[in-house]
Amino acid sequence: MTTSTIAPGSDDRGDPLSVTRAAVVTLDGRKWVTGWSPQAEQLLGYHAKDMLGQPIRALSVQAEGADEDWLGPRRDGAAPVHTVLRHRSGRFLRAVTSLYQLPAGVAGTAFLLLLADAREHAEWQLGQAMLQGLAAESPVALTIYGPDLRVAWANAAARSELPGEFTQYLGRSESELYPGSRVLSPGHPSSVTQLMREVLVTGRTVVDLRYQGRTLADPDREHVWSLAYYRLQDAAGQTLGVCEESVDVTDLYRAQNRLALLNEAAALIGSTLDLDRTVEEFAEVLVPEVADFVAVDLLGAVLDGREPDVRSVGRTGDVRRAAHRSVREDLPEVVVPAGCTVGYPEGSPQWQCLSTGYPVLNAALALSSPWLVGDAERSSRMRELGIHSHMVVPLRARGVTMGAATLMRWRNPESFLPDDLLLVEELAARAAVCIDNARRFTREHHSALMLQRSLLPHDMPAHTAVEAAYRYLPADTEAGVGGDWCDVLPLACARVGLVVGDVIGHGLRAAATMGRLRTAVHTLADLDLPPDELLAHLDDLVQRLAEEAETAHPFAAEGVVGATCLYGVYDSVTRRATFASAGHPPPALAHRNKPVEFCDVPPGPPLGVGGMPFESVEVDIPDDCVLALYTDGLIMASERDADIGLARLCFALAHPERPLEEITGTMERILLPDHPADDVAFLVARPRPLPADRVASWKLAFEPEAAGYARSLVGERLAQWRLEDLSFSAELIVSELVTNAIRHARGPISLDLIRTENRLICAVSDSSSTSPHMRRARLGEEGGRGLFLVAQFAARWGTRHTANGKIIWAEMPAPAAEALL
């Protein structure tokens, strides 16, 4: 018989049992071989001359899986029969057969037997099943575009995206099937048609191309597909078109976007501890990625930094608009301006959310809802914009509802889904913790600032002896507190105390220690102690504080208490200053006509060391100079080099005739970086020496008549100063002080009368160190009323010890001083 020969290895993709490929054998009525094709010879190894005239059953082998009746008659369309045949080499060959009875002819009954390798046939069947599955059952949409890039074929999954009969879409382009769609993957052409043309020409395979658009079957919903493209060719290599594999990954894409949004929110929300900025960051994350508009409302207590009480929401309605954001810059959705109280009616989603702490989702917002019917302005805005979906999510942290976020959609046609609610709840939970942290920080920051303001001077007091300005810059800029301080303390007899100190450490602990030391300095300065004695008492206090801290915190840094301090007293009458230092940098004296000099003050040990005395030195303070006291944070801020810092300080203090605020600003700008590593405090003071004609001094005889003589001297001088109205009080005070010195002290005695801008000071000195004490005289006693009278007529009085005795002084208010002739 004549058969077609199929070359081994040829790309024939037909059925192995087709006559173009199968081993063909013809049989007579007895099932003896009458024809043997080359394919049969190739399959079984027998030559035609060996098999012609032989029974075909002789090749059969009784083995497992073999059909004994494989040569029996078969109906049309019956499945092939599996059998086992013996190869010429002796091995067994599993084969599939199909036996067909030929029409009766001259030679009688004849049969056509088709043989094929069972393995090859099984592979072909799997391939056919796979093709059938891809065409009818596969969820992957397959579309074949011809060489003209127009639709030639599509499987069932692809046809499901196209409504109606598929035949109407044959010959259409991709842009006609998916109008308005776009490629999301970077690095690819923006048009899928252009991409397919490249695949058609180059044969390059494209995989996982993200594509977004709408289908004709579902035009109201955005879909995202993962596409793959490859070229189709026939067995001869001729290009047939491009195959598109498409998988709808909309849910995966949205899940990935949600995860990316959560990651972005984790990095963005709470980047600072500023409450307003944190709320703005939360709104930025939501718009436009999730909603077209968001309004964030917080309880008034949260915005004020107080502890929120959710029970008060329904009663007081103290809910304020913290932030809002829209896809439009003009914010057409806004009804309540930022910062104003939000009045949500009872029963509204916001009221329910704040009251219960649970979210409210209105996927399809009904403008006929009762809460909107009663709110004409809101319902009118929603109707104008076409707001169709609405969601309210609580902001809860640590079990307390602090506010609510309202989200709306009007530009985005899709409604909010439960997945969107879960996403916003996760974002709201993160934002709520950040908002609560910002609230707590705000409260603690305000508390720290309140503490610091109560511990530091608000403004340098105006004083006759000096004009002063200062700067305080804590290293802990977030808390705003530290351990450095400076002060100007008014003292008796037209003198002033200048102090600057530096406590070890930073923050609230250092600030609290600084407050205790500053209070102690004020108290000791009121006793008019010399600078070295004041530091000695302060040193004792620091040692006691350190012992208390060590007892309370034996193994922690809290037990370390120490400080440095510089204290000086400037006398505007003598134009001299006395300084003592406890491990502190020396003061700087800026002159007009010569370089800045640093006073030679013995440094002394830091406060808290104990066991070593402090030493005072007197320094002449020339007119028209500026005195600068500072902590080491000022000079060490310059590249951590004290020499460089001192040089820059000298430069900043040049030209002391400038206003003090300008000098302090120059010091801050030249010596300090934006964020100093250590607390910094510095004080600049311009001395105001008293003119000689405002001071009167007399030596008095140590005898009772000296009191009368002193009264007359005071009366004459007050007349020269045009203060006759004070004569009675001043003469009485001077008389009592002189009499007291003659009776209870030792000579010599002297009287000083000092006229400042708004004070008249009377001072009597003697050689006794015994301090007088005011007491109430009993009935019948002639004495004991002197100091009592002094206290009644003087604004204040006191005793100041000197190296040779003491001075008892009294001050009285006086009219503003005028130029004296």
Secondary structure, DSSP 4 states (H G I P E B T S, - for coil): -------TT----S-TTSTTTSEEEEEETTSBEEEE-HHHHHHH---HHHHTTSBGGGGB---TT--TTTTS---TTPPPEEEEEE-TTS-EEEEEEEEEEPPPBTTB-EEEEEEEEHHHHHHHHHHHHHHHIIIII-SSEEEEE-TTSSEEEE-HHHHTTS-S-GGGGTT--HHHHSTT-EE-STTS-S-HHHHHHHHHHH---EEEEEEEE--SS-TTS-EEEEEEEEEEE-TT--EEEEEEEEEE-HHHHHHHHHHHHHHHHHHHTTSSS-HHHHHHHHHHHHTTTT-SEEEEEEEHHHHTTSPP-GGGHHHH--EEEEEEEESSTT-TT-SS-TTSBP-PPTTSHHHHHHHH---EEESS--TT-HHHHT-HHHHHHHHHHT--EEEEEEEEETTEEEEEEEEEESSS-SPP-HHHHHHHHHHHHHHHHHHHHHHHHHHHHHHHHHHHHHHS-SSPPP-SSEEEEEEEE-SBTTTTB-SEEEEEEEETTTEEEEEEEEESS-HHHHHHHHHHHHHHHHHHHHTT--HHHHHHHHHHHHHHHHHHHHHH-TTSGGG---EEEEEEEEETTTTEEEEEEES-PPPEEE-SSS--EE------PPBT--SS---EEEEE--TT-EEEEE-HHHHHTTTT-HHHHHHHHHHHH--TTS-HHHHHHHHHHHH--SS-SS-EEEEEEEE-PPPGGGEEEEEE-SSTTHHHHHHHHHHHHHHHTT-GGGHHHHHHHHHHHHHHHHHHS-S-EEEEEEE-SSEEEEEEEES--PPP---PPPTT-SSS-HHHHHHHHSSEEEEEEETTEEEEEEEEE-PPP----
